[in-house]
Amino acid sequence: MTDAPVRATNRLDATRVLVYSDDASVRRQVIAALGDHPPSGLAPFVYVEVATAAGVLREMDAGAIDLVILDGEAAPAGGMGIAKQLKDEIDRCPPVLLLTGRPEDRWLARWSQAEAVVPRPIDPFRLTAAVIGIFAPTV
């Protein structure tokens, strides 16, 4: 992986959100839960959907991602391992939000260095609150 620069969110532009899951229905749930126009002064969301670990790495190498949402239950590469790799290998890695399958997985999410953790099934209010919490210092 390269040290691709992370683009700072420009409130006049868009917040680019990478959504990774091998399950298209999970990606659709995340996108539906957050919508295109987030609250709290964030720029509109533009989604980059990815179904493979290689796709995540390719998009991250390209840069211009403001938030990474990873499915911890994805297979064959789970989001927690990918999160750890991104945090270890990318200087100024954008914030990572992990979707977990069980409350007991929170310790693994901490190990992966994710900024936020939201359990599945996806609750739109909880997911939105977690995203706002990630960006709260800059909003």
C-alpha atoms as one frame of an Amber mdcrd trajectory, in Angstrom:
protein
   0.000   0.000   0.000   1.113   3.539  -0.575   1.000   6.512   1.708  -1.824
   8.034  -0.325  -2.799  11.392   1.121  -6.111  11.524   2.895  -8.355  14.250
   1.577  -9.737  16.516   4.251 -13.510  16.683   4.132 -14.595  19.822   2.359
 -18.079  20.774   3.549 -18.712  22.429   0.174 -17.770  19.234  -1.646 -18.762
  15.737  -0.526 -17.874  13.235   2.163 -16.652  10.104   0.368 -17.656   6.986
   2.303 -16.190   3.593   1.421 -18.608   0.780   2.364 -17.112  -2.734   2.389
 -19.049  -5.969   2.659 -19.101  -9.115   0.583 -22.894  -8.994   1.025 -24.589
  -6.432  -1.231 -27.602  -6.288   1.100 -25.371  -5.122   3.988 -23.908  -2.390
   1.789 -27.435  -1.306   0.810 -28.516  -1.263   4.487 -25.604   0.987   5.445
 -26.284   3.378   2.579 -30.026   3.460   3.288 -29.393   4.014   7.008 -27.071
   6.996   6.448 -28.704   8.465   3.361 -27.201  11.066   1.060 -27.628  14.137
   3.273 -26.249  13.650   6.771 -27.120  15.976   9.646 -24.754  18.177  11.631
 -23.196  20.177   8.838 -21.441  17.339   7.043 -21.179  17.498   3.283 -23.446
  15.141   1.335 -22.278  11.551   1.298 -20.977   9.927  -1.854 -20.628   6.173
  -1.473 -17.948   3.898  -2.862 -19.187   0.310  -2.578 -16.588  -2.446  -2.380
 -17.135  -6.224  -2.154 -13.546  -7.486  -1.773 -10.489  -6.771   0.351  -8.513
  -6.092  -2.826 -11.131  -3.491  -3.768 -10.748  -1.769  -0.387  -6.967  -1.590
  -0.794  -7.288  -0.300  -4.361  -9.690   2.480  -3.312  -7.569   3.410  -0.314
  -4.446   3.602  -2.480  -6.332   5.968  -4.790  -7.028   8.285  -1.825  -9.965
  10.699  -1.483 -11.845   8.558   1.073 -13.107  10.395   4.164 -14.704   7.509
   6.083 -14.320   3.738   5.871 -17.179   1.464   6.960 -16.136  -2.185   7.139
 -18.270  -5.273   7.723 -16.574  -7.314  10.420 -18.545 -10.370   9.284 -17.433
 -10.208   5.636 -15.731 -13.265   4.137 -13.180 -14.331   3.259 -11.541 -11.127
   4.558 -13.223  -9.664   7.622 -13.440  -5.963   8.227 -11.503  -6.098  11.494
  -8.377  -7.479   9.860  -8.691  -4.996   7.015  -9.106  -2.144   9.505  -5.946
  -3.195  11.338  -4.041  -3.359   8.050  -5.248   0.087   6.975  -4.361   1.653
  10.324  -0.917   0.020  10.319  -0.032   0.837   6.720  -1.594   4.192   5.834
  -0.277   7.423   7.311  -3.214   9.643   8.235  -5.694   6.831   7.611  -9.271
   8.089   7.463 -11.568   7.097  10.326 -12.846   3.532  10.341 -16.249   2.360
  11.551 -16.709  -1.373  12.047 -19.937  -3.323  11.856 -19.775  -6.261  14.255
 -21.884  -9.388  14.484 -21.757  -9.760  18.260 -21.292  -7.415  21.216 -18.370
  -9.627  22.288 -16.469  -8.480  19.196 -15.865  -4.988  20.633 -12.419  -6.019
  21.926 -11.386  -7.093  18.423 -12.655  -3.807  17.063 -10.472  -1.967  19.593
  -7.496  -4.109  18.507  -8.148  -3.071  14.907  -7.902   0.615  15.934 -11.368
   1.479  14.578 -12.726   4.836  15.706 -16.271   3.488  16.095 -18.121   0.187
  16.352 -21.767  -0.477  15.532 -23.356  -3.897  16.050 -25.494  -5.633  13.453
 -28.363  -5.656  12.695 -27.895  -2.100  11.518 -29.863   0.502  13.441 -29.993
   3.720  11.363 -29.998   5.953  14.445 -27.049   4.197  16.066 -25.060   4.186
  12.802 -25.752   7.873  12.166 -24.815   8.772  15.745 -21.523   6.869  15.390
 -20.679   8.680  12.138 -21.510  12.066  13.677 -19.342  11.132  16.656 -16.416
  10.441  14.358 -16.702  13.833  12.648 -17.878  15.834  15.684 -14.463  17.426
  16.353 -14.386  18.815  12.798 -18.038  19.762  12.370
